[in-house]
């Protein structure tokens, strides 16, 4: 049973079972307390050193690495909190490897709970993947686990915990792998830009709030001011009917992110905006920026005002360069860009998808220079096209019986425009089939004819006057790794219930799901259909996901594929990795809520 399942069960136990007895401690409890005390003593150097090192991200290189996981006192938002750190820092040290080397990583656990490290996007034996209760037993308190594997790739990647809530509390870091052959991408300077989110709250408390009220952290809910603005623009009846329509569908068009800046502080390389992370350069130099989204729950839209970015790699794989002003980076994704600054100072700006907050740093020729910081873009609500896909949308509760007769002519026209836009954007209309398990209480939405286009930058980025990257722009150099045609297809629907805050594949949460079986060596096509209003980054461990165009041609090789609302995407997989592998949404709280499966390759 993966670690997150234990977390869910623990949260649901009665309070009396969570608390120790008030009577005399048993011998086992006494021994455990002494043992935990020794672990705390072992972690004291990290507690003492925390404030001095919390903003320093060291780099480790070579083939032998010693990593210590401990609780460390940090002050990120102005209040001291305990973080889960690697060698005392958040993020953990950047690990620099060489393609073709065999690396050995000794990971020591000074926590009082199990821990782990998953090497995200790295092709390796499943026993080294780092997913507790699937690929190994986890690292027990006080123990050291040695990872050892051959590095078979190059590029930008990252690592993070796959245990409990530790990824949210700081256990993550960057990986940079130098290629065995001379680097094809030339640059004068090279910086890792690791984006993340931090909360002073206990992540279990955050999860509990979402389970009770999924919109708890939504700062963009329609207000009285919005209502009167709609009244002024559309008339009283239209404004009333618009809200009635969304209420009937049990949806909120502003529900873009589950968690907002109301609790999150956004970071770049462990720095807040006030810290102002700095990347130095000389005018005319080529700078490589390795962007990594290591956040638990936040999509970021990234730009450097006044500076074009040439995207040269995606998920560690080199792509044909494409020049953009802005890109959206999903959870667990990586993008490498080349910039050539001519002026003395620029702002590196990353705003959250829901537009409730941002983080920014500076690229400059010397310390002390500052450039203007952009204002947050206005949050854009989801459209009917986002909700309904290419043609139609079905809900198993109120939506199926919704009476459109009371909609105003303007609302009907707007819905028609949205639907027409979706039809135009979709390269082809495909009717999908829903599993019987999608018709239960855990699923509140179903899309029957999803859109299939890859050239949509997503809500909030459409027609914003900037050149925005889309998946249709990505073309992995060298093409596919396997030219065989698929011998079978597998369709999975991304499902959920916003009110219950349950997330799943095909309406089945992990606790009730059977493993998915791949035949060793087979080539198969995976179809993902997003039946929800949320954008989901889906990560398959251990194997490459080769994204296809709507016409079935090779597009790009990735380890994490973002699926937008009411969208259908397909990718090819070669099941060349024997063993047991996780497959899950990389939205941290969605994974914990059940959007997780085990894949067995045999």
N, C-alpha and C positions, 0 to 999 in steps of 0.2 A: 504494500500500500504506500503510494508516494507520500511525501512529507506533508503536503497541503491537506490531504485527507484527514490526517491526525489532527491538524489544526482545527478543521471544521468540527470534528467530533468533540474535541476538547471544549470548543466554544458552546456546544449544545448540551453539555453535561450539566446537571443541577449544581447549584452553588455549593451545596454541602459536599459533593464529591470533588470539587476543585480545591477545597480548603483542607489543610492538615487538621488532624485532631487537636483539640484544646487540652487533652490530657497529657500524660507523660509520653515522650517520644519513644517509639520502638527502637530496638537495637539497629534495625536496618535504616531507620530515619536518622539516627545519630551518626552512623558510619557515613551515610550519604552527605550529611551536613559537614562532617570533617573533611570528606573528599572535596566537596565544593569549596571549602575554605582554602584548601591547598591550591585549587585552580585559581581562586581569586588572588592569592599571593603571587602566583606565577604571572598573573595579568597586571600586577601593580606597575611594572615599568611602563606599560602602555597607558595606564591611567594617568601617571605622572607626566608623561611626555606629550599627552594629547594636545594641549593648547598650543604648544610650540611647533608641532608638526602637522596639525590638521590641515594647513593650507599648502603643504609641500607634498608633491606627488613624485616620489623617486622612480627611477628607471633601473630595472635589473636586466642584465643580459648574460648570455652564456648558455650552458646546457644543464647546470645544476642550480636549483632554486630552493630556498628555505622560506616558507611562508607561515606566519603565525596568526591565527584567528583569535581575537580577544574582544572583550568589551572595553571601550575606550570613551573617556569623557570628552565631548566636543561642544563647541558653542558656535552654531551656524546661524541661528536666528536672533541671538541676543540672550538666549536662555540655555543653560548647560543641560545637555542630555547625554544618554549613553548610546553610542553607535557600535555597530559590529564592524570591526576593522581588520585589515590585513597589514601586518607589520606596523600597526599604529596609525594608519592614515585612511581617510575617505577622500577620493577613491583609493583603492589599493595601488601598489606599485605597478607601473607599466612594465610588462614583460616583453622583452625583445628576443625573438628566436631567429634561427636561420633555417630556411627550407632544406630538408635533407638530414638535419641533425636529429639525434635522439635526445629528448629532454627528460630530465628527472626533476619532479617537483614534490618536495616533502612538505606536507601541510599538517601543522600541529594545531590541535583544538584546545584552547584555554577557556572555552565557554563551559557553562554548566548544562548545555544541551547539545544534541547532535548538530553537526554542520557538514558542509560539502562545498565543492567548487565544480561548476560545470563550465567547460571550455566551449563557449558558444560559437557554433559554425565550424568547429575544428573536426576534420575527418580522422577518426581514431577507433581503436577497438572499443566495443560497448562497455567493457569492464572499467575503462578509463573515463567514461563520459561524465560521471559525477552526479547521477540522479538517484538519490536514496530510494531503496526498496524496489528499484527497477534495474539499474545497472550495477549497483553495489549496496552495501549495508549502511553507508554513511560513515562519518567519522565521529566516534563516540567521544564524550568529554575526557580530556586528558590523554587522548590517543593521537598518533601521527599516522597518516595514510600517505603512501608514496605513489604518485602518478608517474607513469613512464610510458612514452610512446614516441613514434617517429613523426616528425613534422613533414606533412605531405603537400603543403600549399604555402602560399605567400599572401601578404596583404594585411588589411586592418581587421581585427576581430576584438572580442572582449570576453571576460569571464565574470561569473557571478555565482552566488549561493543558490542551491536548489532545495534548501532546508528552511522550514518554518517561515518566519517573516524577515529573514536576514537580508534578502536583496533590498527590501525597502529601508532597512536600517543601516545600509552603507557597505555591504559586502559585494563589491564589484570593482573591476579595473579593466584597463586596456591591454590588448596584445598587438604587437607589431611584428610581422614576420618578413624578413628580408628574403628576396627570391634567390634561388640557387644560381641563376644566370644573371647577367647585368640588368639592373633595374631599367625597365622600359620607360618609366615615368621619371623624368628628370626634374629636380628642384634644387634650389639653393638653401632652403630651410624647410624643416619638417616639424609640424606641431600636431599633437593629439588634442582634439577638442571633444571632451567627453561631457555630454549633457545628462543631467539627472534631476530628480525631485526629492525633496526632504520634507518630512513632517515631524514636528515636535510631539505629535500624538503617538500613542501606542498603536501600531498597525492593526492589532486585533480590535482596538476601539474603533478605528476607522472602518474596518470591515463590518463590525457590529452596527454602526450607524447606517451603512449602505444597505444592510439586510433589513433594517427597520424602515428606512426611507431612502430610496435609490437616488433621489434628487437633493439629498441633504446638503451637498457641497455646491450645488448649481447656483452660481451668482447671476446667471443670465435669464432667469425665469421672467416671463412677461409680467409687467408691473401695471399699476394704475395709470402711470404716465404713458406707457405704451398703448393702453386701451384708449385713452383720450386722444392720442395722436392718430390712432386708427379711426376713431370717430370723426376727427377733423378731415382726414383724407378720404375716408370711404363711406362715412355715414354711420349712424348708431346701429342700425339693423345689421349692416355688414360686419361691423366690429363684434357684435354679439354672436353672430352666426359663425364667425371665424373661430372664436374660442369654443363654441359649442361643438364644432366639428372636431377639433383636436381633443377635446374632452371625451367625445364619443369614441375616438380611437385610442383613448388612454395613452396618449403620446404628448410629448413636449417638444416642439420644433427647435428649442434651444438646448436640448440635452445632448451636447457634443462630447463632453467628458464627464466621467463619474466623479472625479476629484479635481478641485480647482485651487487657485491661489489663496482661497480662504483658509486652507491649512498647509498648502505646499509652498516651500521656498525653492526656487529653481536655481540650479548650480551649473557652472562650467568649470570642469577640472577641480571640483570641490569648492569653487569660489562663488560667492554671491555677487550680485551686480555692484554692491558697495565695495567689495574687495577689488573689483575691476581687474580680472585676469588680463595679462599683457603678453602679446606676442611681438617681439621686436623684428625689424627688417630694415633693409636698405632699399631706397627707391629703385625700381626696375628689377629687383630680384623676383624669382619665381618661388612662391611659398606653397607647400603642400599642407593642407589642413585635413586631418583625418577625423571626420565627425562620427561619433558613436552616440546612439541614444541608449543610455543605460538607466533610464528612468523606470519607475515601477508602473506608472499609469498615464504618462504624458506624451502626446505627440507635440513636436516642435516644428514651427515654420521658420526657416533660417535664411537670413540675407545679410549682406554687408553693403549698406547703402553707398552708392558711388563706385562700386567695384563689381565687375562681372566675375562669375565663378565658372570654371570649366570642370564639370563633373567627369572624372577619369576612372573611377572605380565604384562599384556597388557591392556591398557584402563581401569585400575582399577580392572581388574579381574585376580585372580591368575591363573597361567598356570604351567604345568609341567616344572620344571627348564630345561633350555637348555643353554649350555655353548657356548659362541661365542667370537670372537675377535672384532666384529664390527656389528653395526646395522644402518639401515636407519630409521629415524623417520620422518613421514610425518606431515604436518600441522595438529594440534589439537590432534595428537596421544600422548599417554603416555606409557612409558616402565619403569618398576622397575627392577633394577639389583642388585645383590649381588656381591661384590668384597672382596677379602681377601688379602690385600697388605702385602708383606713380607719385601720389601725394604723401604727406608726412603722417597722417593719422586717419584711421577708419574705426567705426563701431561694428563689432560683430554682434549681431542681434538675433535672438531666438525667442519667439513668442509662442505661448501655448495655443493649441488649436482652438480652445474655447475663449481665447482673448482675455483671460482674467489676469494674466501675469506674463512676465518675461524674465530673461536673464541676458546680460550683455557684458562683453569684454572689449578690449581694445587691441588693434593692430597699429603699431606706431614705430617711428624711427628712434624714439627715445622715451624713457619713462617720464611721466608727468603730462604728456600730451593727451588731450581729450577731444573727441568728435561729438557732434550732436547725436542724441539718442532718439530714434523714432518713437512717436506715440504708438500705442497699441492700435492695431486695426479694429474697426468695429466688428463685433461678433455677427456673423451671418447665420440665420436660422436654416435648418434643413428644409428642402423643398419637397413637394409631392413626388418629384422624380427620385429624390433620395429615398423616399419611403416606399414607392410603388414599383420602382424598376422601370422596365421598358414599356409596359402596358398596364398592368393590373396588379393589385395588391389584395391579399385575402387575410383576414384575421378570424380566428376561431371563436371570438366572443362577439363584441358589439360591431366590429367592422363589417362582418358578413351581412348583417341585417341593417346596416346604416342607411337611413333615409336621406337622400340627397335633394329631395323636393323642396326643402326649406332653405337651400343654399341660394344666395343672391346671384344674379347674373354675373356680377364681377367675379365672385368666387368660382363659379363654374368656368368662366373664361380663363381665370388664372390656373385652375386645375388642368384645363385643356392645354394651355401653353406649356405647363410643366411636363405633361405627358408627351406632347409633341417634341419637346426638347429631349426627353429621355429616348424617344424612338429614334430621333436623328442621331443622338450620341451613340446609341447602341449599333454596333456593326451588323448584328443580326439578332432576331428575336428567337429565343429558345424557351420552350415550355419545359419546366422541370417537374419532377415527381417527388412527392414528399413521403417519407417513411411513416408508417403508422404511429411510431413513437413521437412524431411531431404534433400530435393532436391531443396532448395532455396539458396539465396545468402548468408545466414548466415552459411552455411555448406560448407567447402572446401575439406573435406575428409570423406570417408566412408570405414569401414572395413567389408568385407563380411564373412570372416572365421577367427574370432579372436582366439588367443591362450587362453587356459584355465588353464595353469599350475600356481601353487602358489609357486613353488620352485625357482623362479628367483629373485635374490636380486635386480635386476634393473641395468640400464645403469650406468657404472662407477664402479660397484662393482663385476662384473663377473670375475671369475678366477684371482683375485688380490692377491692370495697367503694367504688370511686371511679367517677364518671361519666367514661367514656373515649370519646373521639371515634372514630368509624368513618367509612368512606367513605359509608355510607348516610345519615349526617348532613349531608353536603355537598350544597348546592344552589346552583349558580352563578346569580347574579342576572342576569336577562335571557334565560336559557335558551340554546338552541343558536344558533350562528352561521349554520347552514345547515339549512333545514327539509327539504331533499330526503331521500328514502329512499335507502339504499345500493343500488348496482346490482350489487355483487359482495361476496363475503366472502373473507377470507384468514385461515387458521388457522396459528399458529406455536406450537410447544412449546418451553418453556424447559427445557433438558436439561443433564445433566452426569454426571460420574463422580467421586464423592467421593474414592475411593482414588487415582485418577490425577490428580486436581485438573484436570480438563478441563471447560470450560463452553461451551455452544453453543446455537444455535437449531436445532430439528429434528435434533439429533445431528450437525450439521455446523459445525465451527469456521470462523472467518472466513477463514483461509488457503485453505480448500478451497471456500468458498461463492461462488455467483454473486450478482450484485446482484439486489435485489428491484425490480420495476418498477411504478410507479404511472402511470396515464394522467392527463395534466394536466387538471384540472377535475373529475375523477371523485369521486364520493362512495362510500366503501367502509367496510365493517365489518371491523375487525381483532379476531381472537379469540386471546387469549393463554392457554395452558394450562401451568401450572407442574407439571412432572413431577418436581421435585426436592424435597428436604426443607428447602431454604433459601428465604428470602424475597428476591425480586428486585425492585429498582426499575428500571423500563424507561423509557428516554428516547428519544423520536423527535425529532430535530432539525427545526427549520424549520416545523413544522405543529402545530396544536393537536390534542390527543387528547381527544375528548369521551366521557367515561366513561358507560356505560349501566347501568341497573338490570338485574337478572336477567330482567325482563320486556321489556327492550328500550327503556325510556324514558330520556330524557336525565337524567343525574345531575349531572355536574360537568365543567368544562373544566380540563384539566391539561396540563402538559408532561412530567410524570413520573408513572407509574402503578406503584404497589407491588402485586405479585402474591404472595400468601401460598402456602405449600406446599399442593399438591393443590388449587389453586383455578383456576377458569376465569373470566376477566373479558373483557368486550368493550368496544370503544370505536369511535366513528366518526371518520373522517378525511376532510377535503376536501383533495384534492391540488392546492392552488392555488399551490404554490411550485416553479417550475421549477428543475431542477438536481440536484445530488448531495448526499445527506444521510446522516449516520451514524444508526444505530438500534442501541442497545446497552443492556446492563445497566449501571447506574451503580455497582455494586460494582466498585471499581477493579481488583481482581485478577481478577475474573470477566471483565471486559472484556479485560484483557490475555491471559487464558487462552483467549479465543475467542468469548465471547458478544457478538458484534458483527456487524452486517450493513451493507451500503451500500444505500440506497434511491435509485433514479433516477426522477425525475419528468420525463416528456417527452411 
